[in-house]
Amino acid sequence: MQGWIKLHRRIKENWIYKEKRVFSKFEAWIDLIMRANHKDTKVLLGNELIELKRGHFITSIRTLCNEWNWSNSKVINFLKLLEKDEMITYKSD
């Protein structure tokens, strides 16, 4: 099997995706990919306007915990694992 598929971000609005569940690592990784901006953009965070490049996004560990139904440590360890495997980079403030 080779090639790629298009997956529209609107899939997150589907009832199947919205089902409350514990995400698998695969689902969490796909969720991160779908969160990434497809073009450079600006977002307002508090009173600060932040420029985000293509592929970047802003979220919190708490948001990921709630949406994936994971603990803080599981989210952090997963992000570290993806970063170690060079699948993502992330910054925490």
C-alpha angles and dihedrals in degrees: 000000000000142000131053140276132217114241114187117218088230087078086085087069093059118107091236092057092044093056109123106246145130106271121232118230088256093054091048092051092049089048090055091049091051091050092057116103115251091210139016111284144161126241131189112233109183103311095333126097109216126194113221122195126220108287094025130107140166124235139136134245087240092056092050091046091053096044097043094037090233134134122255092253093049092053093046093047091048092051090049090050092051091047092049089052089049092242093123142003121214140181126207124200 
